[in-house]
């Protein structure tokens, strides 16, 4: 599953799509774009499509990533330095980072009801985009795509929203 806001840069799988990032976070592996780019297109597709929900699936996923890093990359496997970024799993509590990013973009954050109704991958994407230093330009497009912003033309900061939504990622 690719989101519309990432199709331009992740559709070709030259960049790591959110679904693969989520799985990497779940198994606790930090994968660089350089490492990702050394995998074949088929391997990147497999990492995107492979299930990673149950403990056995997570073990299989982790083993595959470790194998690919060892065979395709000259960099070592690096565990995630910071754990606890799994607050996207909590449908009853929106992370502060999402609220702060919405405020920085001049938009209302999701309501508690909206947050709870999001799919786990959508919550993950919003948290990741809110915390990312280089990708938060996609936060507003993600909010729009997930149906969390309505009537943006009359909302405060609408010019910034329109500009952010129209911006194309590199």
C-alpha positions as CSV (number, residue, x, y, z in Angstrom):
1,X,0.0,0.0,0.0
2,X,1.4,3.4,-1.1
3,X,-0.2,6.6,-0.1
4,X,-0.9,9.2,-2.7
5,X,1.4,11.7,-1.0
6,X,4.4,9.3,-1.5
7,X,3.7,8.0,-5.0
8,X,6.0,10.4,-6.8
9,X,9.0,9.5,-4.7
10,X,8.2,6.0,-3.4
11,X,6.1,4.6,-6.2
12,X,9.2,3.4,-8.0
13,X,10.5,2.1,-4.7
14,X,13.6,4.2,-5.1
15,X,12.7,5.6,-1.7
16,X,11.5,3.7,1.3
17,X,7.6,3.8,1.4
18,X,5.8,4.2,4.7
19,X,4.6,0.6,4.8
20,X,8.2,-0.6,4.7
21,X,9.3,2.0,7.2
22,X,6.6,0.9,9.6
23,X,7.7,-2.7,9.3
24,X,11.4,-1.7,9.8
25,X,10.4,0.2,13.0
26,X,8.4,-2.8,14.2
27,X,11.4,-5.1,13.9
28,X,13.8,-2.4,15.3
29,X,16.0,-1.9,12.3
30,X,17.3,1.4,11.0
31,X,17.7,1.1,7.3
32,X,19.5,3.9,5.3
33,X,18.4,5.0,1.9
34,X,21.8,3.9,0.7
35,X,21.2,0.4,2.0
36,X,17.7,0.3,0.5
37,X,19.0,1.4,-2.9
38,X,21.4,-1.5,-3.0
39,X,18.5,-4.0,-2.8
40,X,17.0,-5.2,-6.1
41,X,13.6,-3.8,-7.1
42,X,12.2,-7.3,-6.4
43,X,13.7,-7.3,-2.9
44,X,12.4,-3.8,-2.2
45,X,8.9,-5.0,-3.3
46,X,9.1,-8.0,-1.1
47,X,10.0,-5.8,1.9
48,X,7.0,-3.7,1.1
49,X,4.6,-6.6,0.6
50,X,5.8,-9.1,3.2
51,X,3.5,-9.4,6.3
52,X,4.9,-8.2,9.6
53,X,2.1,-8.5,12.1
54,X,2.7,-11.7,14.1
55,X,5.8,-12.6,16.0
56,X,6.8,-15.3,13.5
57,X,6.2,-12.8,10.6
58,X,8.3,-10.2,12.3
59,X,11.1,-12.7,12.9
60,X,11.0,-13.7,9.2
61,X,11.0,-10.0,8.2
62,X,13.9,-9.2,10.4
63,X,15.9,-12.1,9.1
64,X,15.3,-11.1,5.5
65,X,16.3,-7.5,6.1
66,X,19.5,-8.6,8.0
67,X,20.3,-11.0,5.2
68,X,19.8,-8.3,2.5
69,X,22.0,-5.8,4.4
70,X,24.7,-8.4,4.9
71,X,24.7,-9.5,1.2
72,X,24.0,-6.2,-0.6
73,X,25.4,-3.5,1.6
74,X,28.8,-2.6,2.9
75,X,27.2,-1.1,5.9
76,X,26.3,-3.0,9.1
77,X,22.8,-3.7,10.4
78,X,21.9,-0.9,12.8
79,X,19.2,-1.3,15.4
80,X,16.9,1.7,15.9
81,X,18.6,4.0,18.3
82,X,15.4,5.2,19.9
83,X,12.6,2.9,20.8
84,X,9.2,4.1,22.0
85,X,8.3,5.7,18.6
86,X,5.4,3.3,18.6
87,X,2.8,5.7,20.0
88,X,1.1,5.4,16.6
89,X,-0.3,2.1,17.9
90,X,-2.3,4.0,20.6
91,X,-5.6,4.9,18.9
92,X,-6.8,6.5,22.2
93,X,-4.0,9.0,22.5
94,X,-2.6,11.2,19.8
95,X,1.2,11.9,20.1
96,X,2.2,15.5,20.9
97,X,4.4,15.6,17.8
98,X,1.3,15.4,15.6
99,X,-0.4,18.3,17.4
100,X,2.8,20.4,17.3
101,X,3.3,19.7,13.5
102,X,-0.4,20.6,12.8
103,X,0.1,23.8,14.7
104,X,3.3,24.6,12.9
105,X,1.4,24.1,9.6
106,X,-1.5,26.3,10.7
107,X,-4.0,23.5,10.6
108,X,-6.1,21.8,13.3
109,X,-4.8,18.5,14.5
110,X,-7.0,15.4,14.1
111,X,-9.8,15.2,16.7
112,X,-9.6,12.3,19.2
113,X,-12.4,10.6,17.1
114,X,-10.5,11.1,13.9
115,X,-7.3,9.8,15.4
116,X,-9.0,6.7,16.7
117,X,-10.6,6.0,13.3
118,X,-7.3,6.1,11.3
119,X,-5.7,2.9,10.2
120,X,-2.5,2.0,12.1
121,X,-0.4,2.8,9.0
122,X,-2.1,6.2,8.7
123,X,-1.3,7.0,12.3
124,X,2.3,5.7,11.8
125,X,2.7,8.0,8.7
126,X,1.4,11.1,10.6
127,X,3.8,10.4,13.5
128,X,6.7,9.8,11.2
129,X,6.0,12.9,9.1
130,X,5.6,15.0,12.2
131,X,8.9,13.9,13.6
132,X,10.9,13.9,10.4
133,X,13.3,16.7,9.8
134,X,13.2,16.5,6.0
135,X,9.8,15.0,5.2
136,X,7.3,17.1,7.2
137,X,6.4,18.9,4.0
138,X,4.2,15.9,3.4
139,X,2.3,16.2,6.7
140,X,-0.4,18.4,5.2
141,X,-0.8,16.3,2.1
142,X,-1.2,13.2,4.3
143,X,-3.8,15.0,6.5
144,X,-5.7,15.9,3.3
145,X,-5.4,12.4,1.9
146,X,-6.6,10.8,5.2
147,X,-9.7,13.1,5.1
148,X,-8.6,15.0,8.2
149,X,-8.8,18.5,6.6
150,X,-12.0,19.9,5.2
151,X,-12.7,23.1,3.4
152,X,-9.1,24.1,3.4
153,X,-9.7,27.1,1.2
154,X,-11.3,29.0,4.1
155,X,-9.2,27.7,6.9
156,X,-6.5,29.8,8.6
157,X,-3.2,29.2,6.9
158,X,-4.9,28.0,3.7
159,X,-2.2,29.6,1.5
160,X,0.4,27.6,3.3
161,X,-1.7,24.5,3.0
162,X,-2.3,25.0,-0.7
163,X,1.5,25.6,-1.2
164,X,2.4,22.5,0.8
165,X,-0.1,20.4,-1.0
166,X,1.0,21.5,-4.4
167,X,4.7,21.0,-3.6
168,X,6.2,18.0,-5.3
169,X,8.8,16.0,-3.3
170,X,12.2,15.5,-4.8
